[in-house]
Each structure stands twice: as structure tokens, then as C-alpha cells.
Amino acid sequence: NLIPGEYAVAETDPGTLWEVEGNDVTVTVAGGSQAEHTITNRIVQIGGETPEPGRLTVIKVVDWNEVTQDPQQTFIICIKGPSFSGSEPEACHQFGPGGGSFTWTGLAPGNYTVNETGIDTVLWNVQGNGITVFVPEAGEGTATITNIAIKIRGDAPPTNLEPGKEPVIATNNLFLPVVVSQ
């Protein structure tokens, strides 16, 4: 549902090991229609040989921050880059409530974006999400994504402000209005 007009289409540079065709173009979207554009990546053969695949290890850290651990909590992390568009099942890994690490192997060298999906930002502060990691030929790239549980507590001193006028500086506290009876 795009507004008719011209749109710039570009791919983040995947690195020197790739030839990119159809990059940095303008695509016109007419009213009531669809537009398509294809960007093609071809791995550059160095000395007539295809580069050796690399690995990407993601370390998932979960800090429950004194909140009771939920044994059903899961965290899904996906990678997107030369080997994956980011939506294939193989591009994603599910971590349990304790976190851990996972290594994707056999990856074409280049830049990969590491994203955690479906996270509830009301309950979690997330660090490292959306990071871009370079996977070198026959080498390894590493990324760490940390989730810190947000403590929601009701022990802060009450205020007499209307709910919409509560201060934003203490976003982890629950402010309750003061009720005065006569």
C-alpha cells in the first residue's frame, strides 16, 4: 500500500566478494498497481575458486534482573545476508529462557544483520539487536544480543498526577494516583 511515486531501491554493500547487479535504482509505483525490482548478487571467484564458507555465532544473554524466570520464554534470532534473506526457517534459531549460543555454518562471506524478532519491549530492554556482522572467508563472525527484564513494581511513592501526566523519567515504576476522601 505505497503512495504512488518514485522509490529508491538499494542493498547494503555485501562486501568485495560479491558482484551486485540492479542496485541503487529508482522504481516508480503507479496508483493502484505493484512494482517489482530484482537485485542479483553473484559471488566473485578469486583465482578461479569459490571462497571458503564462514561461520556466524550468536550469543544470547538473558538477564532476568530479579524477575522470576519464565520457563516458557523463548527468544528467536534471525540472520540476513548473502546466504539468507532472513525469512527462511534455517535463518532463525530459537533460544530458551537461559539464552546460550548458536553457530550458523557454511555461510557465504559477507555482511549479515542479526535481529531478534517478536520481542515485547514493554518487558525487555534489548541490546545489540540489528547489529551487522562481517563473516570472513573461512572465518567466523560473532554477535551478542542481551535481553534485560524490566522490573515492574508498585512500591514507588504515589503521585497525585493524572495518569497521562506521570513523569517519563522513571519508566520502570508504576505510579498510582492518590485518592483523597473527605
trRosetta pair geometry for C-beta under 8 A, 3 or more apart (Angstrom, degrees):
i j d omega theta_ij theta_ji phi_ij phi_ji
2 5 7.6 -118 150 40 104 87
2 7 7.0 -43 -169 -53 151 141
2 29 5.1 6 95 125 129 170
3 29 7.8 106 91 88 36 127
4 29 5.6 -145 -130 105 49 82
4 30 5.8 10 -133 -164 113 23
4 31 4.2 -44 -59 -63 141 70
5 28 7.4 -113 138 -144 24 64
5 29 6.3 4 49 53 46 93
6 26 5.1 4 -176 -180 112 113
6 27 7.2 152 -155 76 61 37
6 28 5.3 -32 -98 -97 73 70
6 29 7.7 175 -89 17 23 73
7 26 7.0 149 73 -157 35 63
7 27 5.2 -26 65 63 91 88
7 28 7.8 164 18 -91 73 22
7 29 6.3 35 -5 -12 116 112
7 35 7.7 155 37 77 121 146
8 24 7.6 -16 -170 -150 96 53
8 25 7.7 161 -153 87 54 34
8 26 5.8 -36 -96 -99 56 70
9 23 8.0 -132 116 -149 79 41
9 24 7.7 -168 87 -107 58 11
9 25 5.3 -15 59 64 100 81
9 26 7.3 158 13 -105 81 18
9 27 5.2 43 -18 -10 125 116
9 37 5.1 118 85 79 173 151
9 39 7.3 -158 144 -48 110 116
10 23 5.9 61 -140 -175 64 82
10 24 4.8 36 -105 -84 101 59
10 25 7.7 161 -72 21 65 52
11 14 7.0 -14 138 -33 118 96
11 20 6.3 -152 63 -150 130 139
11 23 5.3 -83 28 -120 97 109
11 39 5.1 160 -33 151 130 162
11 41 7.7 -127 132 -63 166 111
12 111 6.4 -89 119 88 118 144
12 132 7.5 -119 152 -118 157 146
13 20 7.8 -116 -128 -17 56 151
13 111 7.3 78 93 6 61 140
14 17 7.6 -86 122 64 95 79
14 18 4.3 5 86 35 120 154
14 20 6.8 142 21 -68 108 118
14 41 6.0 35 17 -131 160 138
14 81 7.2 126 -133 -168 100 79
14 82 5.5 102 -163 -71 133 101
14 110 4.3 -11 177 -156 91 129
14 111 5.7 -142 -138 30 48 91
15 18 5.9 85 66 12 70 101
15 109 6.7 -96 88 132 152 91
15 110 4.6 -157 21 -124 124 69
15 111 6.0 155 -36 -19 103 86
15 134 7.0 113 -82 -137 135 104
16 44 7.3 -59 146 33 61 146
17 43 6.1 -11 150 -151 91 78
17 44 5.4 -146 -167 40 44 98
17 46 7.6 -58 -124 -36 86 114
17 51 5.6 -20 -150 -19 135 156
17 108 7.7 -173 115 167 130 91
17 109 4.9 52 41 85 165 116
17 110 6.2 -122 60 -69 113 85
17 137 6.9 152 -90 -58 151 110
18 41 5.0 -21 -166 -164 124 102
18 42 6.8 138 -159 70 67 39
18 43 6.1 -46 -101 -104 67 45
18 44 6.4 -136 -77 -13 13 92
18 82 6.6 -146 -78 -107 138 125
18 110 6.1 36 -29 -96 128 129
19 41 7.2 146 75 -158 50 49
19 42 4.6 -16 58 62 103 95
19 43 7.9 -28 17 50 80 2
19 44 5.7 113 -30 -70 89 91
20 23 4.5 25 138 -26 121 136
20 39 6.5 -7 -169 -179 95 101
20 40 7.4 154 -156 82 46 50
20 41 5.6 -16 -102 -102 71 72
21 39 7.1 162 81 -161 53 52
21 40 4.4 -10 57 59 106 99
21 41 7.9 -165 21 -72 74 28
21 42 7.3 36 -8 -3 109 105
22 25 6.4 -47 -177 -15 61 135
22 37 6.6 171 173 170 118 92
22 38 5.7 0 138 95 172 61
22 39 4.6 -153 91 -107 105 52
22 40 5.9 81 18 11 120 78
23 39 5.4 69 -79 -136 70 116
25 37 6.3 -166 76 -158 131 146
27 35 5.0 140 162 145 115 137
27 37 4.9 -111 -82 -38 135 134
28 35 6.6 180 84 -106 42 149
29 33 7.0 -174 -170 79 66 85
29 34 7.7 -36 -137 -155 94 23
29 35 4.6 -111 -94 -7 74 131
30 33 4.6 24 72 36 95 127
30 35 7.6 125 11 -60 70 105
41 82 6.3 -129 127 -129 153 85
43 50 6.3 53 114 -144 137 89
43 51 6.6 -127 -178 22 123 103
43 82 7.6 83 -80 -174 97 136
43 108 6.0 -119 -86 -154 129 126
44 51 7.9 47 73 -25 67 113
45 48 5.8 15 146 -144 122 15
45 49 6.1 157 -167 64 92 21
45 50 5.7 -50 -111 -78 89 51
45 51 7.9 -153 -121 -24 43 70
46 49 6.3 -36 71 62 67 78
46 51 6.3 59 14 -71 113 86
51 108 7.4 90 75 -155 112 69
51 109 5.2 -56 124 7 148 125
51 137 4.2 -98 -173 -117 114 121
51 138 7.7 -128 173 -22 81 82
52 137 5.1 95 54 177 80 86
52 138 3.7 30 92 -63 135 94
53 105 7.1 81 126 166 125 64
53 106 4.6 0 152 -150 162 37
53 107 5.6 130 -171 53 96 35
53 108 6.4 -55 -118 -77 81 34
53 109 7.5 -161 -136 -39 36 70
53 137 7.9 -53 -87 -145 4 57
53 138 7.4 79 69 -79 33 48
54 107 5.2 -50 70 71 72 95
54 108 7.8 0 26 124 87 11
54 109 5.4 84 -6 -89 123 72
54 135 4.0 163 92 165 136 98
54 136 5.6 137 -100 73 148 41
54 137 6.2 -122 -53 -121 107 14
54 138 6.3 -54 -87 1 75 9
54 139 5.1 -13 -128 61 115 53
54 140 6.2 -180 -179 -81 95 36
54 141 6.9 62 140 -6 131 88
55 103 5.4 1 -177 -176 116 108
55 104 6.6 164 -157 83 61 54
55 105 5.1 -16 -106 -106 94 64
55 107 6.5 138 -98 20 22 110
55 135 6.9 -172 65 -146 24 113
55 139 7.5 -117 34 122 78 33
55 140 4.4 -19 71 -108 98 88
55 141 7.4 -170 95 29 53 62
56 79 6.1 108 101 -119 153 161
56 103 6.9 161 81 -153 40 60
56 104 4.8 0 55 51 93 103
56 107 5.8 31 -10 -6 103 163
56 112 5.6 -37 -100 56 158 159
56 114 7.7 -170 167 -78 129 114
56 133 6.3 121 -138 98 110 135
56 135 5.2 -67 -66 -86 97 123
56 140 7.0 166 -86 -159 29 67
56 141 4.8 -12 -113 66 79 97
56 142 7.5 174 -160 -82 55 31
56 143 7.2 10 -178 5 98 103
57 101 5.9 11 -178 -180 101 114
57 102 7.2 171 -148 87 60 36
57 103 4.4 -24 -95 -97 81 86
57 104 7.9 -162 -74 22 36 63
57 140 6.2 19 -3 -177 103 118
57 141 7.5 -177 28 90 65 49
57 142 5.0 -13 67 -111 96 79
57 143 7.6 176 92 29 52 62
58 77 5.5 -167 144 123 160 152
58 79 7.4 -151 -47 -61 131 112
58 93 7.1 166 56 49 130 132
58 101 6.6 172 87 -151 47 65
58 102 5.6 -7 55 58 92 84
58 103 7.9 176 17 -84 62 39
58 104 8.0 41 -7 -8 100 95
58 114 5.8 163 -105 -146 120 136
58 142 7.7 163 -86 -159 31 53
58 143 5.1 -16 -113 69 75 95
58 144 7.5 152 -165 -93 57 30
58 145 6.7 1 -173 6 105 103
59 99 7.7 35 168 166 63 115
59 100 7.8 -126 -148 125 55 29
59 101 4.7 -23 -104 -99 64 99
59 142 7.0 23 -10 -174 105 99
59 143 7.2 -167 26 95 72 46
59 144 4.4 -20 68 -107 106 81
59 145 7.6 167 83 26 56 58
60 75 5.9 159 -161 88 139 139
60 77 6.5 -149 -81 -23 117 141
60 95 4.3 -77 75 -88 167 172
60 99 4.0 -161 109 -153 85 83
60 100 5.7 10 53 51 102 52
60 101 6.9 -179 16 -84 73 42
60 102 7.6 25 -10 3 110 96
60 144 7.9 179 -77 -154 22 59
60 145 5.8 -13 -113 67 65 91
60 147 7.8 4 -174 3 86 102
61 99 5.2 40 -115 -142 17 163
61 144 6.3 24 -7 -175 112 103
61 145 7.3 -173 30 92 75 42
61 146 4.2 -17 71 -110 112 82
61 147 7.2 178 92 26 61 60
62 73 7.9 135 -151 113 150 133
62 75 7.1 -164 -79 -21 117 144
62 95 7.7 180 -39 128 121 127
62 97 6.3 -156 119 174 167 47
62 98 6.3 -158 46 -162 127 16
62 99 4.1 -169 -2 -45 93 105
62 146 7.8 -178 -77 -156 26 57
62 147 5.2 -6 -117 62 68 102
62 149 8.0 47 180 -36 82 93
63 146 6.7 23 -4 -178 107 101
63 147 6.9 -171 32 93 70 52
63 148 4.5 -10 69 -111 115 73
63 149 6.7 -138 102 9 64 77
64 67 5.0 -130 173 60 81 79
64 68 7.5 -86 175 113 130 6
64 69 5.0 -66 -103 -78 154 82
64 149 5.0 18 -156 3 41 137
65 148 5.4 75 -45 -176 131 82
65 149 4.4 -157 38 62 108 87
65 150 7.4 22 78 -77 152 14
65 151 5.8 -125 128 -44 113 96
66 149 8.0 -146 53 79 51 121
66 151 6.2 9 73 -90 103 128
67 149 4.1 -110 28 131 139 148
67 150 7.9 44 -49 69 146 31
67 151 5.9 -158 -63 -96 98 70
69 73 7.4 -111 -175 20 69 130
69 97 5.4 108 -177 159 104 136
70 73 4.1 97 82 -33 105 105
70 97 6.1 -167 78 -109 60 135
71 97 5.9 -105 -125 1 31 150
72 97 7.6 59 50 -52 21 121
73 96 7.5 93 85 180 69 52
73 97 4.3 88 62 -95 102 94
74 94 5.3 -8 -175 -172 122 105
74 95 6.7 149 -163 76 65 48
74 96 6.3 -41 -108 -111 71 40
74 97 7.5 -64 -73 -54 40 63
75 94 7.2 145 74 -158 43 56
75 95 4.5 -19 62 60 97 103
75 96 8.0 -43 21 41 84 6
75 99 7.4 3 36 -102 142 62
75 116 6.1 -34 -176 -147 98 117
75 119 7.1 24 -132 -91 86 101
75 145 7.9 -176 161 104 136 124
75 147 6.5 -148 -102 -16 143 148
76 92 5.6 6 -177 -175 100 119
76 93 7.4 168 -150 82 58 35
76 94 5.2 -25 -97 -99 77 73
76 95 7.7 -172 -79 19 28 73
76 116 6.8 125 79 -158 51 64
76 117 5.0 -42 91 56 107 95
76 118 6.0 40 40 37 117 117
77 92 6.7 161 85 -150 38 68
77 93 5.7 -16 62 58 88 84
77 95 6.8 32 0 -10 108 111
77 102 7.6 164 65 46 122 128
77 114 6.4 4 -177 -175 110 90
77 115 6.9 165 -153 87 63 38
77 116 5.1 -37 -96 -95 77 67
77 117 7.5 164 -102 6 25 78
77 145 6.3 171 -105 30 132 150
78 84 7.8 -140 178 132 89 140
78 86 5.3 88 142 -164 122 74
78 87 7.7 33 -168 -82 151 29
78 91 5.1 43 -160 126 91 95
78 92 4.1 -31 -92 -91 87 85
78 93 7.9 163 -84 15 44 59
78 114 7.8 168 86 -151 40 48
78 115 5.5 -19 62 66 85 90
78 117 5.9 29 3 -21 114 121
79 84 5.8 88 94 59 82 137
79 86 6.9 -128 106 -108 29 72
79 91 5.5 -134 58 -170 68 83
79 92 7.8 -176 12 -79 63 42
79 104 6.2 -101 28 -7 151 157
79 112 4.9 2 -174 178 110 122
79 113 7.0 154 -156 76 56 47
79 114 5.6 -20 -102 -99 80 67
79 115 7.8 159 -92 22 31 72
80 84 5.9 -109 -117 100 41 91
80 85 6.4 -9 -137 160 93 26
80 86 3.2 -11 -87 -69 108 113
80 91 6.8 48 -78 -173 57 138
80 112 6.6 150 72 -159 38 69
80 113 4.7 -14 58 54 97 98
80 115 7.1 15 0 7 109 114
81 84 6.3 41 44 47 63 77
81 107 7.3 37 84 -170 127 121
81 108 7.8 -164 123 69 100 90
81 110 5.5 164 173 97 111 105
81 111 5.8 -158 -129 101 113 47
81 112 3.3 -70 -36 -98 144 71
81 113 6.6 161 -61 11 85 62
81 135 7.2 113 127 13 163 121
82 107 7.3 109 70 176 98 85
82 108 4.1 -101 115 85 126 118
82 109 7.2 16 39 80 155 33
82 110 4.0 95 -22 42 128 146
82 111 7.8 105 -24 49 93 50
82 112 7.6 -80 16 -74 73 83
83 104 7.8 169 83 151 144 132
83 106 7.5 129 -135 113 153 75
83 107 4.7 -115 -9 -140 149 72
83 108 4.9 160 -62 18 90 91
83 112 7.9 -17 33 -94 94 117
84 88 5.6 -121 -145 36 99 115
84 90 6.9 -146 -103 92 124 89
84 91 3.7 142 -175 -99 148 117
84 112 7.9 48 46 -132 101 107
85 88 6.6 99 43 -18 86 95
85 91 7.3 -103 58 -54 50 161
86 91 5.4 -162 -129 147 23 154
86 113 7.4 -12 -93 70 129 104
86 115 7.3 35 -153 33 122 125
87 91 6.8 43 37 47 17 141
88 91 4.6 99 61 -7 82 105
88 92 7.7 -175 90 -2 51 86
89 92 6.3 -75 -159 41 37 101
92 117 7.5 -41 -125 18 126 130
93 102 4.3 -164 158 105 169 172
93 104 7.9 -141 -36 -61 125 93
95 98 8.0 -123 167 70 96 54
95 99 5.6 10 169 -137 137 35
95 100 5.6 -174 -139 40 106 95
95 102 7.3 -131 -75 -21 95 120
96 99 7.6 -83 72 -10 61 18
96 100 7.2 49 38 -6 85 122
99 147 7.9 -173 -83 33 109 100
103 140 7.8 -37 -141 -138 116 118
104 107 5.7 67 120 -53 106 120
107 112 7.2 -29 -174 -59 147 140
107 135 5.2 -24 103 143 131 164
108 135 7.9 100 93 89 39 126
109 135 5.6 -149 -132 102 49 82
109 136 5.8 6 -134 -168 113 24
109 137 4.5 -38 -64 -66 145 65
110 134 7.3 -103 153 -144 21 67
110 135 6.4 2 51 53 43 92
111 132 5.3 1 -172 -177 110 109
111 133 7.2 148 -153 76 60 34
111 134 5.6 -37 -94 -96 66 66
111 135 7.8 170 -95 15 16 76
112 132 7.0 157 79 -155 36 60
112 133 5.3 -25 64 64 90 86
112 134 7.8 153 18 -100 75 18
112 135 5.8 40 -7 -16 118 113
112 141 6.7 156 37 78 115 152
113 130 6.5 -19 -170 -159 104 49
113 131 7.3 163 -150 86 58 36
113 132 5.3 -33 -93 -96 69 73
113 133 7.9 151 -97 17 21 72
114 128 7.6 -21 93 149 120 92
114 129 7.7 -124 108 -144 78 40
114 130 7.4 -124 75 -64 58 3
114 131 5.3 -10 49 62 103 85
114 132 7.8 175 9 -92 76 24
114 133 6.1 32 -19 -1 116 117
114 143 4.4 160 15 104 165 169
114 145 6.7 -145 133 -47 118 118
115 129 6.2 56 -138 -171 55 84
115 130 5.7 40 -98 -81 83 55
116 119 5.2 38 125 -35 114 128
116 126 6.2 -138 53 -151 141 143
116 129 5.0 -77 24 -115 99 111
116 145 5.5 155 -43 171 120 155
116 147 7.6 165 -162 -65 172 111
119 124 5.6 -82 177 66 110 137
119 126 5.8 67 125 -59 163 142
119 129 7.6 -109 21 -97 150 151
119 147 7.1 -147 -142 -110 134 125
120 123 4.5 34 101 25 112 107
120 124 6.2 101 76 13 66 99
121 124 6.3 -78 -115 66 36 74
121 125 7.8 64 -153 -96 73 36
121 126 7.0 -77 -106 1 86 109
122 150 7.2 -115 150 50 41 144
123 149 6.6 -31 164 -144 80 72
123 150 5.7 -157 -165 36 29 101
124 147 4.7 -26 -161 -162 126 103
124 148 6.8 132 -159 64 67 42
124 149 6.3 -43 -101 -103 69 43
124 150 6.5 -134 -73 -10 17 93
125 147 7.3 145 74 -158 48 50
125 148 4.5 -17 59 60 102 100
125 150 6.2 110 -25 -65 87 94
126 129 4.7 27 138 -23 123 129
126 145 6.8 -8 -169 -175 95 97
126 146 7.3 157 -155 83 47 52
126 147 5.5 -16 -101 -102 74 72
126 148 8.0 -166 -73 22 30 71
127 145 7.1 165 83 -157 54 50
127 146 4.5 -5 55 58 104 100
127 147 8.0 -165 22 -73 71 29
127 148 7.4 39 -7 -7 106 105
128 131 5.3 -32 -173 -27 69 129
128 143 6.5 145 173 176 118 90
128 144 5.4 -105 -123 95 169 62
128 145 4.3 -150 90 -104 115 53
128 146 6.0 90 11 12 120 75
129 145 5.7 69 -74 -134 64 115
131 143 5.2 165 81 -139 131 119
131 145 7.6 -154 11 -76 117 86
133 141 4.0 130 153 161 110 130
133 142 6.9 -160 -147 61 140 23
133 143 4.8 -107 -51 -56 141 108
134 141 5.6 179 82 -98 39 129
135 139 7.1 173 -177 83 55 81
135 140 7.2 -31 -138 -149 78 25
135 141 4.2 -91 -83 -4 62 121
136 139 3.6 12 72 47 105 130
136 140 7.7 -27 42 22 87 23
136 141 7.2 135 -1 -54 69 87
150 172 5.6 -144 -170 -120 94 97
151 172 5.9 51 66 177 73 119
152 172 7.0 -129 -91 -172 49 65
152 174 6.1 61 -177 -42 84 113
153 156 7.0 115 97 -24 93 86
153 172 7.6 30 21 143 89 85
153 173 6.6 -42 65 -125 82 62
153 174 6.5 -157 85 14 34 100
154 174 4.9 -37 -95 68 68 126
154 176 6.9 41 -156 -30 98 122
156 170 6.8 130 -128 143 155 148
156 173 4.0 54 -39 -168 152 130
156 174 6.7 163 26 58 114 51
156 175 6.2 -59 90 -87 129 65
158 175 6.7 119 -138 -166 51 68
158 176 4.9 -53 -117 72 105 83
158 177 6.9 50 -174 148 111 8
158 178 5.0 129 127 -69 124 83
159 166 6.6 143 56 -119 142 82
159 167 7.9 138 -52 1 166 94
159 175 5.3 -7 20 -169 108 122
159 176 8.0 144 33 68 63 39
159 177 7.2 -48 83 -114 64 45
159 178 6.8 -119 115 -17 21 101
160 177 6.5 66 -136 -160 39 73
160 178 4.3 -48 -86 38 82 115
160 180 8.0 7 -119 -23 125 111
161 165 4.5 -125 177 90 114 101
161 166 5.5 154 91 -82 130 54
161 167 7.9 117 27 -23 165 69
161 175 7.4 2 55 144 107 140
161 177 7.2 -123 67 -109 44 83
162 165 4.8 68 59 16 84 109
162 166 8.0 -119 91 -37 45 70
162 177 7.4 13 -117 -99 29 126
163 166 6.2 -22 -161 -22 39 111
163 175 7.9 162 -125 89 62 101
163 177 6.8 -70 -58 -49 77 112
166 175 4.6 163 -136 58 132 146
167 170 6.1 56 95 20 107 90
167 175 7.7 114 36 -48 75 156
168 171 6.2 10 -177 -70 61 94
170 173 4.3 -6 144 21 114 120
170 175 7.7 103 83 -50 118 109
